[in-house]
Structures are given as C-alpha cells and as structure tokens.
Amino acid sequence: MKCTKDVNLHIFIILRFFSVSDATVQFNVPNQSIMSKQFCVNTVVAKIIKDYVQVPTFEELKEEIQHQEYARMKLRTDRMITGYWYAMLYVTTEHVVVQDVLLKVGDTRFGTHLVKLSDWNTYFIEWIDEGHDRYQDCHYEFRNGMRSWGATI
C-alpha cells in the first residue's frame, strides 16, 4: 500500500511534536479544572497509519451478492440512467460484474457492467429474490432473452 504525502506529513508532525514515547496532554474543559490524560505516541501513530493503510475487504457484501441471482439497480449507461433488473454474474476482490436482464432495443447482446464494491450502495436499489413479486418476470426475461420478443435463434 502506498503512503500519500498527507500520511507522511501527519506522521512527521506527530513524531517531531512528541520526541518521547509517552506524553501528557492537557485539555481545557469549560467550567472544570484542567484535565490531563497520558497516552502512548506509538499508539497514536499506529492508529493513524492503520486508518490510512487498511483497505475495506467487503467480505459480508461479497457473500451477500454471491447468494443472489438478480437485483434492481440504478446504473448510468452510455444511453441513459436505468433502474432496471440486473443478473449477478460474478464478484471479484474489488468489483461486481452484472448483466442486463432485459435486452435493450437495437442490441444483439446483453449489456454487462462493472460496479465497484465501494460504490455498491450508490447503485443498489433492492434484491429480486424468489419471494419478490417481479422475480418470475425477471427470471423469464433473463432466460429467454430475444426469444421473448419473437426472435428465432
């Protein structure tokens, strides 16, 4: 993981400010006497580094997506903003690959889209599972594709 200039600057400032391993900080609290709290500089530096370096793994989200077949999502495509049905194809460490359930007019293939796991909540609307009132429609369209419009393939 690369450290940014901001991280290096924060660490430099902290290390320059606290030249010993333990320091005492005084807080002025209104209507109370001065409080002091002792803490370890190494703990502060470790916390800052951890916050900058630790990358979210999205394990729970990946697990949930892998157990679903369809979702309704709001994606921006090159043609329009859509709020349609998408089939979950597969999940990688950082992305989800989804495919259009409905074949768009003029297309001969279903569109596929790459969604970052970090952006998932921006696009996700709801799951379309077997208990959903539109599941049968979604499943029928995805399985039949162009045949649902009378194409013979």
N, C-alpha and C positions, 0 to 999 in steps of 0.2 A: 504494500500500500504506500503510495507516495504521500509525503507530508507537504502541505501547502506552505507558502510563505507566512500566512497568518499563524499556522500552528507553530512554526519555528519562532516567530516573533513572540507569541504568548509564552512559550517555554523559556525563551531567552529572558524575557522580562521577569518571569517568576523566579528563575534561578539567580538573576542579578539582584533582585529585590531581597530574596531570602538567601543569605550566604551561609546559614547554618541549617542543620537538619530539622530542628524544632524552632518554632517562632511563636510569639504571643501577639495576638491581635486584639485591639480594644475597640469596642463598639459603643457609640454614644446612643443611648436609648432615652427618648424623651420621658421626663418625669421619673426617671430612675437613676440610680447611681451608675457609674461606668462599669460595664461588664467586661470580662476578659475570657477568652477561650483559647486554649492551646491546641494546636494541630500539627501534624507532620507534613512538611513540604513535599516529601516524596509521594504522599497520598494525593495531594492536590495535583501534582504534575501527572501522576498516573491516571487520575480521573479525566483530566483534560485530554491526554493522549488517547485514552480509551474512547472518549466521545467523538474524536475526530477520525480515528482509525477503524473502529468497529463498524462493520457493514451489516445491515439487517439481512437475515437469511430468508425471511418469508416462508419458513417451513410450514407453519399452520395454513397459510394461504395456498401454498402449492399443494398440500394434502387435500384441501377442500376442492380446489379446481380439478385435480385428478379424479375425484369421485363424482364429478358432474358431467353431463353429456351436452346440455345446452344452457345458454344464458341470453338474457336480453341486455344489450349494451348500447351505449351511445358513442359511436366512433365517428371521427371526421375522416371521410374518404376524399378522393380527388374530385368527386362529383357533388357530394352533399354530406350533411350531417345526418346520420341514420340512427334510429333507435330500434333496430331490428334484432332478429334472432341470430345467434352465432353458435356453432358447434365447437366444443373444446377439442383441439387436435392433440396438442402435447404441451408440456411445461418444461422449460429449461431452468438453469440456475437463476436467470435474470428476467426471463420473458415467458409469455404465454402466446402460443400460436392458435388463432381462432379462424374459423372459416365461415363464410356467409351460409346461412341455411337456405335462403331464397336466392335464386339465380336472377341477377339484375337484367333488365331489358337491354338487349343488344350484346350481352355477354354470352360466351360459349363455355366459360368455366366459372366456377365459384370463386369469389374473391377470398384471399387469405390476408390476415392482418397480424402484425407483431405488436403485442402490448407489453410494456414494461411492468413487472410486478410492482414496482414502486408507484406506478400510475394507475394501478388496477381500480382503486376506489373512485377515481375520476370518471371512468368509463362504465363501470359495472352498475346495472340497474337492479336485476333480480335473476335468480336461478329459475330455469324452466325444467323442473324435475317431473317425475311421473305423477305427482299429485297436483301439478299445475293445470289450470283449465285449458291452456293452449298447448300442452305437451303433445297431444295426438296430432294436431295441425303441424307443429314444428317437426316432429319426427317423420310424418308423412312427406312433407316437402323436402326434407334433407335426404331421405332415402330414394325418392322418386325423381328429384331434380327436374330436368327438362321434360320428362315424361308427364308431369302433372299439367303441362301446357299443351300436350298433344304431340310432342316431338317423337319420332320413331328413331330410336338409336340402337 
